Amino acid sequence: MRLGYVQAGLVRTRYIEAGDPSASEAVVFIPGTGGHLEAFTRNLLPHAEHYRTIALDMIGHGYSDKPDHDYEIRHYVKHLLDFCDALGLARIHVHGESLGGWIAAQFAIDHPDRTASLTLNTAGGLNTDPKVMERVYNVTMKAVAEASYETVRARLEWLMNDPSRVTEDLIELRLAIYTQPGFVKAMEHILCLQNMDIRMRNVLTEESLSRITAPTLVIWTDHDPTAPVATGERFVAAIPKAEPLVIMDDCAHWPQWEKADEFNALHLAFLARHS
């Protein structure tokens, strides 16, 4: 695996890559709210046996640049497009988890010529549940504003159906990210999408999803803390080339980590059908 930085437009962007570095098509993994590329460390090498495989820290996230403005979906989509241009990626098999799914779906809507396939993993953007939004804001902001081993562990345990799946190295890594200078302000910019007024001008709709032309896989879980399985069914119903909904058992919001072998097998099978 190769860990490095690239200038994606105005954003110096941290990314990790494995597989053939010269391929103009790649699998690109996008993490969720307040996340970072290490969310996919259990998926990179199995995918790299077959594809150029990349994960990145989106604008404002991880160790990428954090410009001083709110991050709405259009900013993430532009960043992803600039990132693809910087790495010479003509088309991507884009996989987004949570907020990453929201970004990936909008990218597929706006840039169909650059989207080889789309995977939505417990994706955001279709639900506007004030209680969930408040919970996401509070547990995430507390993990940054009161950053400690305990608050970061609590944020990570929220992602898992079984808290024992949170590893010590994951806690220490996220604590290091969350205690960077200026990260409290960056997290406020990230969490702007939990503000209802801002969220509503960014939401996905059945109409917008109907414009996605890429073959699409929607993955949900039986214990997702952000939205019920019915939300996954709404994604499938709205996207013309969506395959039947896949529900992973004994998982919460990080199935690619919690049940990595199962996830890798089903995702690679989907990619094989559309490569």
PyMOL commands that set and color helices and strands:
alter all, ss='L'
color gray80, all
select helices_A, chain A and resi 37-40+44-48+73-86+99-110+112-114+130-145+149-157+163-165+168-178+183-194+196-200+206-209+229-238+255-258+260-273
alter helices_A, ss='H'
color red, helices_A
select strands_A, chain A and resi 2-8+11-18+25-30+52-56+91-97+115-121+216-221+246-248
alter strands_A, ss='S'
color yellow, strands_A
deselect
rebuild
show_as cartoon
